[in-house]
Amino acid sequence: MEDQVRRVAVVTGAARGIGRGIAERLAARGDRVVINYLTSKEAAEEAVEAIIAAGGEAIAVGADVRNEEGAQALVAAAVEAYGRVDALVCNANVGLAQGSIAEIPWETFSTKVNDELAAAFHPTRAVWQLMKDQGYGRIVYLAAEASKGPVGADVVAHAAAKSALISYAKFAAREGAPNGVVANVVSPGLTRTDAVGEAPPDWFSAFEKRIPAGRAAEPEDVAALVAFFTSKEAGYIAGTVVSVNGGSDMTR
């Protein structure tokens, strides 16, 4: 284990999908993991059981990280259980809010952007002073390849929200680096999760065929990069945005 310290990682939205993959990967290397969930209590508890069965250590904490109270309660639970927080992974899913510019109501658009940023802003603020005081912190934000530009007429809110998230992450990286708190962004492309399981099979397969790697990402592919960004070795990498897309887009 790094420096013989049992690191503690808080992963928001970790009951299933990419978040669960991240939690399991971090636990497998020895991190004590706090699995945050909003409504999926049963799935979160199953994730904890799986980690413990594999020899890891984890707890599940229900909290709405889109508000200050929820984020503070999540971090407080982590500190109460493990005494510290070394890594924060902002992965909470707030939905796509589909609709084209001509169709999507302002209320839907603004709620998506607000919720996306709130789910990063409040957890970051909740761990900020703690990480600065200990002189060590790793923060990873999960964006999306839609942030690069139009990938579909119906995801303008999702793309705008993730683009704003990337800008926020860069400021966090700039302000945190002097105190050993580094922030980076992982940007997944098409990933095989429950969230895309409801998409028409022909749409998914057609998209997948355009990927040079020949397949969509699995949560484990994304988790591997997050694991690096939350490691001690990533201490001199700050404010970067790295795609996990199998080569489907190489513009960044």
C-alpha positions as CSV (number, residue, x, y, z in Angstrom):
1,M,0.0,0.0,0.0
2,E,1.2,3.5,-0.8
3,D,3.5,4.6,2.1
4,Q,1.9,2.0,4.2
5,V,-1.2,4.3,4.5
6,R,-4.6,2.8,4.0
7,R,-6.0,5.5,1.7
8,V,-9.7,6.4,1.9
9,A,-11.7,7.1,-1.3
10,V,-15.2,8.6,-1.5
11,V,-17.0,7.7,-4.8
12,T,-20.3,9.4,-5.5
13,G,-23.0,7.6,-7.4
14,A,-21.2,4.3,-6.9
15,A,-24.0,1.8,-6.4
16,R,-23.8,0.6,-10.0
17,G,-22.2,1.1,-13.4
18,I,-19.0,3.1,-13.7
19,G,-19.1,4.2,-10.1
20,R,-19.3,0.7,-8.8
21,G,-16.5,-0.4,-11.2
22,I,-14.4,2.5,-9.7
23,A,-15.2,1.5,-6.1
24,E,-14.3,-2.1,-6.7
25,R,-11.0,-1.2,-8.4
26,L,-9.9,1.1,-5.6
27,A,-10.9,-1.4,-3.0
28,A,-8.9,-4.1,-4.8
29,R,-5.7,-2.1,-4.4
30,G,-6.3,-1.6,-0.7
31,D,-8.3,1.6,-0.4
32,R,-11.1,1.9,2.1
33,V,-14.0,2.9,0.0
34,V,-17.1,5.0,0.8
35,I,-19.9,4.2,-1.7
36,N,-22.3,7.0,-2.0
37,Y,-25.8,6.5,-3.4
38,L,-29.0,8.5,-3.6
39,T,-31.9,6.1,-4.1
40,S,-30.2,2.7,-4.9
41,K,-29.6,1.6,-1.4
42,E,-30.0,-2.1,-2.1
43,A,-27.5,-1.9,-5.0
44,A,-25.0,0.1,-2.9
45,E,-25.2,-2.5,-0.1
46,E,-24.6,-5.3,-2.7
47,A,-21.6,-3.4,-3.9
48,V,-20.3,-3.2,-0.3
49,E,-20.9,-6.9,0.2
50,A,-19.0,-7.8,-3.0
51,I,-16.0,-5.7,-1.9
52,I,-15.9,-7.2,1.5
53,A,-16.2,-10.7,0.1
54,A,-13.2,-10.0,-2.1
55,G,-11.2,-9.0,1.0
56,G,-11.7,-5.2,0.8
57,E,-13.2,-2.7,3.1
58,A,-16.2,-0.4,2.2
59,I,-19.3,1.3,3.6
60,A,-22.4,2.7,1.9
61,V,-23.6,6.2,2.6
62,G,-26.9,7.6,1.3
63,A,-26.7,11.3,0.6
64,D,-27.8,13.8,-2.0
65,V,-24.5,15.4,-3.0
66,R,-26.3,18.1,-5.0
67,N,-26.7,20.1,-1.8
68,E,-24.3,21.2,0.9
69,E,-25.9,19.3,3.7
70,G,-25.8,16.0,1.8
71,A,-22.1,16.4,0.7
72,Q,-21.1,17.4,4.2
73,A,-22.9,14.4,5.7
74,L,-21.2,12.1,3.3
75,V,-17.7,13.3,4.1
76,A,-18.5,13.3,7.8
77,A,-19.5,9.7,7.6
78,A,-16.3,8.9,5.8
79,V,-14.2,10.6,8.4
80,E,-16.1,9.0,11.3
81,A,-15.6,5.5,9.8
82,Y,-12.0,5.8,8.6
83,G,-10.5,9.0,10.0
84,R,-9.6,10.7,6.7
85,V,-10.4,11.3,3.0
86,D,-7.6,11.0,0.5
87,A,-9.6,10.7,-2.8
88,L,-12.9,12.1,-4.0
89,V,-14.4,10.7,-7.3
90,C,-17.3,12.8,-8.5
91,N,-19.3,10.4,-10.5
92,A,-22.9,11.0,-9.4
93,N,-25.3,10.6,-12.4
94,V,-27.9,13.3,-12.8
95,G,-29.5,12.0,-16.1
96,L,-29.1,13.1,-19.7
97,A,-32.1,15.6,-19.9
98,Q,-32.6,14.8,-23.6
99,G,-33.9,17.2,-26.1
100,S,-32.7,19.4,-29.0
101,I,-32.3,23.2,-28.7
102,A,-35.7,23.7,-30.3
103,E,-37.4,21.2,-28.0
104,I,-35.8,21.3,-24.5
105,P,-37.4,23.7,-22.0
106,W,-35.1,26.1,-20.2
107,E,-36.2,24.6,-16.9
108,T,-35.0,21.1,-18.0
109,F,-31.7,22.5,-19.5
110,S,-30.9,24.7,-16.5
111,T,-31.7,22.0,-14.0
112,K,-29.4,19.6,-15.7
113,V,-26.5,22.0,-15.8
114,N,-27.2,23.1,-12.2
115,D,-27.4,19.5,-10.8
116,E,-24.3,18.4,-12.7
117,L,-22.2,21.3,-11.2
118,A,-23.8,21.0,-7.8
119,A,-22.9,17.3,-7.6
120,A,-19.2,18.3,-8.1
121,F,-19.2,21.7,-6.3
122,H,-20.6,20.5,-2.9
123,P,-18.5,17.4,-2.5
124,T,-15.4,19.3,-3.5
125,R,-16.1,22.0,-1.0
126,A,-16.7,19.3,1.7
127,V,-13.3,17.7,1.3
128,W,-11.3,20.9,0.3
129,Q,-10.0,22.1,3.7
130,L,-9.5,18.5,5.0
131,M,-7.3,17.7,2.0
132,K,-5.4,21.0,2.2
133,D,-4.7,20.4,5.9
134,Q,-3.3,17.0,5.3
135,G,-1.3,18.2,2.3
136,Y,-2.6,15.4,0.1
137,G,-5.7,14.9,-2.0
138,R,-6.9,13.5,-5.2
139,I,-10.1,14.6,-6.9
140,V,-11.4,13.1,-10.1
141,Y,-14.4,14.4,-12.1
142,L,-16.3,12.2,-14.5
143,A,-17.1,14.1,-17.7
144,A,-18.2,12.7,-21.1
145,E,-17.1,12.8,-24.6
146,A,-20.2,14.8,-25.5
147,S,-18.3,17.8,-24.0
148,K,-16.1,17.9,-27.1
149,G,-18.9,18.9,-29.4
150,P,-22.2,17.8,-30.9
151,V,-22.6,14.0,-30.9
152,G,-26.3,14.1,-31.2
153,A,-29.0,16.7,-31.4
154,D,-30.7,15.6,-28.2
155,V,-27.9,15.9,-25.7
156,V,-27.2,19.6,-25.8
157,A,-27.9,19.9,-22.0
158,H,-25.6,17.0,-21.2
159,A,-22.8,18.4,-23.3
160,A,-23.1,21.9,-21.9
161,A,-23.1,20.5,-18.3
162,K,-20.1,18.4,-18.8
163,S,-18.2,21.2,-20.5
164,A,-18.9,23.4,-17.5
165,L,-17.8,20.6,-15.2
166,I,-14.4,20.5,-17.0
167,S,-13.9,24.2,-16.5
168,Y,-14.7,23.9,-12.8
169,A,-12.3,21.0,-12.5
170,K,-9.4,23.0,-14.0
171,F,-10.0,25.8,-11.4
172,A,-10.0,23.1,-8.7
173,A,-6.7,21.8,-10.1
174,R,-5.1,25.3,-10.2
175,E,-6.2,26.2,-6.6
176,G,-5.5,22.8,-5.1
177,A,-2.0,22.0,-6.5
178,P,0.0,24.3,-4.2
179,N,-1.4,22.3,-1.2
180,G,-0.9,18.8,-2.7
181,V,-4.5,18.5,-3.8
182,V,-4.6,17.6,-7.5
183,A,-7.7,17.4,-9.7
184,N,-8.2,15.8,-13.1
185,V,-11.0,14.7,-15.4
186,V,-11.8,11.4,-16.9
187,S,-14.0,11.5,-20.0
188,P,-15.7,8.2,-20.9
189,G,-17.1,7.5,-24.3
190,L,-19.7,4.9,-25.0
191,T,-19.7,2.6,-21.9
192,R,-21.7,-0.5,-21.3
193,T,-23.7,0.2,-18.2
194,D,-27.3,-0.1,-17.0
195,A,-27.8,3.5,-18.2
196,V,-27.4,2.5,-21.8
197,G,-29.1,-0.8,-21.4
198,E,-32.4,0.8,-22.4
199,A,-31.1,2.2,-25.7
200,P,-32.3,0.5,-28.8
201,P,-29.9,-2.4,-29.6
202,D,-29.4,-1.2,-33.2
203,W,-28.3,2.2,-32.0
204,F,-25.8,0.8,-29.6
205,S,-24.3,-1.7,-32.0
206,A,-24.1,1.0,-34.8
207,F,-22.2,3.3,-32.4
208,E,-20.0,0.5,-31.3
209,K,-18.9,-0.4,-34.8
210,R,-17.5,3.1,-35.3
211,I,-15.1,2.7,-32.4
212,P,-11.6,1.7,-33.6
213,A,-11.1,-0.6,-30.6
214,G,-14.1,-2.6,-31.8
215,R,-16.2,-2.4,-28.7
216,A,-17.7,0.0,-26.1
217,A,-15.9,0.6,-22.9
218,E,-16.6,-1.5,-19.8
219,P,-16.7,0.2,-16.4
220,E,-13.4,-1.4,-15.6
221,D,-11.8,0.5,-18.5
222,V,-12.8,3.8,-16.9
223,A,-11.9,2.6,-13.4
224,A,-8.3,1.8,-14.4
225,L,-7.7,5.5,-15.3
226,V,-9.4,6.7,-12.2
227,A,-7.3,4.4,-10.1
228,F,-4.2,6.0,-11.5
229,F,-5.4,9.6,-11.0
230,T,-6.2,8.8,-7.4
231,S,-2.8,7.3,-6.7
232,K,0.3,8.9,-5.1
233,E,2.1,8.6,-8.5
234,A,-0.4,11.1,-10.1
235,G,0.7,13.9,-7.8
236,Y,2.3,16.0,-10.6
237,I,-0.6,15.7,-13.0
238,A,-3.2,18.4,-12.6
239,G,-6.0,19.8,-14.7
240,T,-5.9,17.2,-17.4
241,V,-8.8,15.8,-19.3
242,V,-8.2,12.2,-20.5
243,S,-10.6,10.4,-22.8
244,V,-11.5,6.7,-22.4
245,N,-13.1,6.1,-25.8
246,G,-11.3,3.3,-27.6
247,G,-10.0,5.8,-30.2
248,S,-13.5,7.0,-31.3
249,D,-12.4,10.6,-31.0
250,M,-8.8,11.9,-30.8
251,T,-9.4,15.6,-31.0
252,R,-8.5,16.6,-27.4
